[in-house]
């Protein structure tokens, strides 16, 4: 199973890169996990949030491989537990599905991305900075794999 986290924004701080790298190396033996950075739309005085979302959504949609199951991270999405995520991963594996998980930029995901998504997941009712979301989601995939394998990390 391939998991692609498609996230708007580049040039993340070192702590974000280090956090992702730490969990990604733990995931790799069990899951083909990658994070793909999509450049933010150029912000100008003559543009607005809707225009930024549209450009970023177009770039996100162009990066989704054909046939992937698409999930949008959205504060208004369905909340779920780590155990629920482990169940989803098990289901995806059993069905032979690959997953593309969409993370928007500072202006959020455009309507096109939300329409393309088969599901919308919420990490929390809180709003997190997008760089932190990358680390949290990578850690949660590692934690979910730990549950599937019966590894004690999840109990920690």
C-alpha positions in Angstrom: 0.0 0.0 0.0 1.2 3.5 -0.9 0.4 6.5 1.2 1.1 9.8 -0.3 0.6 12.9 1.9 0.2 15.8 -0.6 0.8 19.0 1.3 0.8 22.7 0.2 4.0 24.5 1.2 7.7 24.1 0.8 10.8 25.1 2.8 9.7 23.7 6.1 11.7 24.4 9.3 14.3 21.9 10.3 12.2 20.6 13.2 9.4 19.7 10.8 11.8 17.9 8.4 13.4 16.0 11.3 10.1 15.0 12.9 8.8 13.7 9.6 12.1 11.9 8.8 12.1 10.2 12.2 8.7 8.7 11.8 9.0 8.0 8.1 12.0 5.8 8.6 10.0 3.8 11.2 7.1 3.5 8.8 9.0 2.4 5.7 9.4 -1.3 6.5 5.6 -1.6 6.7 4.2 1.1 4.5 5.3 2.9 1.3 4.9 6.4 2.8 5.9 9.6 1.1 5.3 13.3 1.7 5.0 15.4 -1.5 5.3 19.2 -1.2 3.2 21.3 -3.5 4.3 24.9 -3.8 2.0 27.6 -2.4 0.4 30.0 -4.9 2.3 33.2 -5.1 0.6 35.8 -2.9 0.1 39.2 -4.4 -1.8 42.4 -3.6 -4.2 41.8 -6.5 -5.1 38.2 -5.6 -7.4 36.8 -2.9 -7.8 33.6 -0.8 -10.1 32.0 -3.3 -7.6 32.4 -6.1 -4.8 30.9 -4.0 -7.0 27.9 -3.0 -7.9 27.3 -6.7 -4.3 27.4 -7.8 -3.2 25.1 -5.0 -6.1 22.8 -5.5 -5.3 22.4 -9.2 -1.7 21.5 -8.3 -2.8 19.0 -5.6 -5.3 17.4 -7.9 -2.7 17.1 -10.7 -0.4 15.2 -8.2 -3.0 12.5 -7.3 -2.2 9.2 -9.1 -5.1 7.7 -10.9 -7.0 5.2 -8.8 -5.9 6.5 -5.4 -8.4 6.7 -2.6 -8.5 10.5 -1.8 -8.9 11.9 1.7 -8.9 15.6 2.5 -7.8 16.8 5.9 -10.5 19.3 6.9 -11.5 20.7 10.3 -15.1 20.0 9.4 -14.3 16.4 8.5 -15.0 13.3 10.5 -13.0 12.9 13.7 -11.4 9.5 14.3 -9.1 7.8 16.7 -5.7 6.2 16.0 -7.4 2.8 16.3 -9.9 4.0 13.6 -6.9 5.0 11.4 -5.3 1.5 12.0 -8.6 0.0 10.8 -8.7 2.2 7.7 -5.1 1.2 6.8 -6.0 -2.5 7.3 -9.0 -2.0 5.0 -7.0 -0.1 2.4 -4.4 -2.9 2.4 -7.0 -5.6 2.1 -8.7 -3.8 -0.8 -5.4 -3.1 -2.5 -6.0 0.7 -2.3 -3.4 3.4 -2.3 -4.1 6.6 -0.4 -3.6 10.2 -1.2 -4.1 12.5 1.8 -4.5 16.2 1.0 -3.3 19.0 3.3 -4.1 22.5 2.2 -2.1 25.6 2.6 -2.8 28.7 4.8 -6.0 29.3 2.9 -7.2 25.7 3.2 -8.3 23.3 0.5 -10.4 24.5 -2.4 -13.8 23.1 -3.3 -12.3 21.0 -6.1 -10.2 19.0 -3.6 -13.0 18.6 -1.2 -15.3 17.4 -4.0 -12.6 14.9 -5.2 -12.1 13.4 -1.7 -14.0 10.2 -0.8 -13.7 11.2 2.8 -12.8 14.2 4.9 -10.9 13.6 8.1 -10.4 16.0 11.0 -7.4 15.7 13.3 -9.1 18.0 15.8 -11.5 20.8 16.2 -8.4 22.9 16.9 -6.7 24.7 14.1 -3.0 23.6 13.7 -0.2 25.2 11.7 0.2 23.2 8.5 3.8 22.3 9.2 2.8 20.7 12.5 0.0 18.8 10.8 2.7 17.1 8.7 4.5 15.8 11.8 1.3 14.8 13.6 -0.1 12.9 10.6 3.2 11.1 10.0 3.4 10.1 13.7 -0.2 8.9 13.6 0.5 6.6 10.6 3.5 5.2 12.5 1.3 4.7 15.6 -1.4 3.1 13.5 1.1 0.7 12.0 2.3 -0.1 15.6 -1.3 -1.0 16.5 -1.6 -3.3 13.5 1.7 -5.0 14.3 0.9 -5.3 18.0 4.0 -3.2 18.8 4.1 -1.6 22.3 4.7 2.0 20.9 1.0 2.7 20.9 0.6 2.1 24.6 3.3 4.8 25.3 
